[in-house]
Amino acid sequence: MEKDATQIPTSPLLVFDLECPICFNVKIKNYALKAKTLPSRPNVFEVPVYEESPKFSHVDFNELTQTVCYHCFYTGSKKSDFNYVDPHTQSRSYSEANKKIIEHWQKNPKEIENVLMDCFINASSFTHPRTSEGVIASYKLAIYKAGLEILYKIPYGNFKRAKLYIKLYYLHNMYYKNFNKEYLIKAAEDLEEVFRTSDFPEKSYEFEVCYLLVAINTRLGEDGKAGSYIKALDQSKGELAGKAKDNPNINLQDINKWLSKAKNLWQSRTDPEVWKLEKPLNLF
């Protein structure tokens, strides 16, 4: 009997053609996840883990979040980092990337190539399905770009780079099944700088930063550091609760969420299941 076509999973991806703002390559593939296709849950490091769906073929979208030009290796996480033509209106949009980043990329091709010195890639490495080398390379390039944003004092660069290091840690663990603590150490260094300088878009991000520092330091065996950030969350909750008595518009939902996750993680830290990155436990 012929299989019902409705039972055949379809792709959850939208594919767009973009143009590189550096070398004007017009054959760059950008991927977006269709709304309400693949459910996901955050793991202990807040990396989304995409689950199976009977209607859609499975994709780990973490592998496709960075769009890469295979000629000059320019990288971006958004369509607006590139030039493109809207398929509906045919209107042309140009890259909104910071001009200093664009100029640096144009002037330093050898430096950028050196980022990929240990990666075995070709033009097809950045199209779906990506090779593990292509995925790792895309994150190394994104981390390099975030470093430029920090260099040129573009806001939130450290926060962005920390999240990239965390995802690279997750992907490296998924591909090679080993504990590469260097990525977590680098993420912690960036997050500590974010916490010190309050370089985040809004107050609620501070709570996420503290939680991530609890998670990373716990995984690294730095229990004292982890405990200090739980105390920081406790202190923030106390301060906000005091202000909320006079201002009913102050919402404690975010701080309660991140503090609960941090404390639940701390209490469960010796459970090996907590650290299985591809099988998230519910900590909240």
C-alpha positions, 0 to 999 in steps of 0.5 A, spaced: 500 500 500 502 506 498 504 511 504 499 516 505 503 523 503 501 526 510 505 522 514 511 523 510 515 529 514 516 535 511 522 540 512 522 545 518 526 550 514 526 556 510 531 557 505 533 564 503 539 566 498 543 572 501 549 576 498 555 577 502 557 585 503 564 583 503 565 579 496 558 580 494 557 572 493 550 571 491 550 564 493 549 564 500 544 560 504 541 562 510 536 558 514 530 559 518 526 555 522 518 555 521 514 557 526 511 552 531 515 546 527 520 543 532 519 543 539 525 545 544 527 545 551 533 548 554 538 544 557 542 546 563 546 551 559 540 554 556 542 551 549 535 549 546 535 542 544 530 540 538 525 534 539 522 530 534 516 531 531 511 527 527 510 532 522 517 535 520 524 532 519 528 533 525 534 538 525 538 541 530 537 548 528 543 550 533 547 547 527 544 552 522 544 559 526 550 562 523 550 564 516 557 563 512 560 566 506 564 560 503 568 565 499 571 570 504 568 567 510 564 573 513 559 570 518 552 573 521 546 570 525 541 575 522 539 576 514 540 583 516 547 582 516 547 581 509 545 584 503 538 581 500 532 582 495 525 581 499 522 575 495 515 578 495 516 585 494 523 585 490 526 590 494 533 590 496 536 591 503 543 592 505 547 589 510 546 593 517 552 590 520 557 595 523 561 599 518 568 597 522 566 590 522 565 590 515 572 594 514 576 589 518 573 583 514 575 587 508 582 588 510 584 582 514 583 576 510 589 572 512 587 573 519 580 570 518 583 564 514 587 563 520 581 562 524 579 556 520 586 553 520 584 547 523 578 546 520 577 541 514 571 545 510 569 547 502 564 550 499 558 545 501 560 545 508 555 551 510 549 548 506 544 544 510 546 538 512 552 541 514 558 537 516 561 537 523 567 541 521 562 546 517 558 547 524 564 548 528 567 553 523 561 557 523 561 558 530 569 559 530 568 565 525 562 568 529 566 568 536 571 571 532 566 576 529 564 577 536 571 579 539 571 584 533 565 587 536 568 587 543 574 591 540 570 596 537 566 597 543 559 595 540 554 593 546 553 586 548 559 583 545 561 579 551 554 576 552 554 574 545 561 571 545 559 567 551 553 564 548 557 562 542 562 559 546 556 555 550 553 553 544 560 551 541 561 547 547 554 543 546 556 542 539 563 539 540 560 535 546 555 532 541 560 530 535 566 528 539 563 526 546 568 529 550 568 534 556 572 540 553 572 545 559 576 550 555 570 553 551 566 553 558 572 557 561 572 562 556 564 563 556 565 564 564 570 569 563 566 573 558 560 572 563 564 575 569 565 581 564 558 582 563 556 582 570 562 586 572 560 592 567 552 590 566 553 590 559 546 587 557 540 589 554 535 589 560 535 588 567 532 581 566 539 579 562 543 579 569 539 574 572 540 569 566 548 571 566 548 569 574 544 563 572 549 561 567 555 562 571 552 558 577 551 552 571 558 553 568 562 554 575 558 548 578 560 544 572 568 546 572 568 544 580 568 551 582 563 551 587 565 557 591 564 561 585 557 558 583 555 559 590 557 567 590 552 567 584 546 564 587 547 569 593 547 575 588 541 572 585 538 572 592 540 579 593 537 581 587 530 578 589 531 581 596 532 588 593 526 587 587 521 585 593 523 591 597 522 595 591 515 592 589 512 593 596 512 601 593 511 599 586 506 594 583 509 594 576 515 591 578 515 584 576 518 578 580 517 573 575 524 573 572 528 573 578 524 567 581 525 563 575 532 564 574 533 563 582 529 557 582 533 554 576 540 556 580 538 553 586 535 546 583 541 545 579 545 546 585 541 541 589 542 536 583 549 537 581 551 530 583 546 527 579 549 525 572 543 526 568 543 534 569 549 534 565 546 530 559 546 536 554 542 532 549 536 530 554 534 536 558 531 536 565 526 541 567 530 545 573 524 550 573 
